[in-house]
Amino acid sequence: MSKKIAVLVNEDTMQRCSCGGCLKAFMNKADSFERYADEDIELVGFTHSGGDLAKKIESFKKKGVTTVHLSTCCLLYNSPSPR
């Protein structure tokens, strides 16, 4: 049985990004997906952080998603500014 994964990206970035880097990393089990090198994984969801996030997470759960990866752009643009 494969591990079901979703990826959450920054809403603003998704307007100008093809998300090719995230998809390539997933398909090649590279970068943050290296931890799944010996596992079967399935990309079940790929969406942005805008809108009703609670509803999106609930939808992921219904589809069996056990792990949500936050993209680099999501972490970069949603982190508090260093002071």
Stockholm file with secondary structure:
# STOCKHOLM 1.0

chainA/1-83         MSKKIAVLVNEDTMQRCSCGGCLKAFMNKADSFERYADEDIELVGFTHSGGDLAKKIESFKKKGVTTVHLSTCCLLYNSPSPR
#=GR chainA/1-83 SS CCEEEEEEECHHHHTTCCCHHHHHHHHHTCGGGGGGTTSCEEEEEEEESCSCHHHHHHHHHHTTCCEEEECHHHHHHHSCCCC
#=GC SS_cons        CCEEEEEEECHHHHTTCCCHHHHHHHHHTCGGGGGGTTSCEEEEEEEESCSCHHHHHHHHHHTTCCEEEECHHHHHHHSCCCC
//
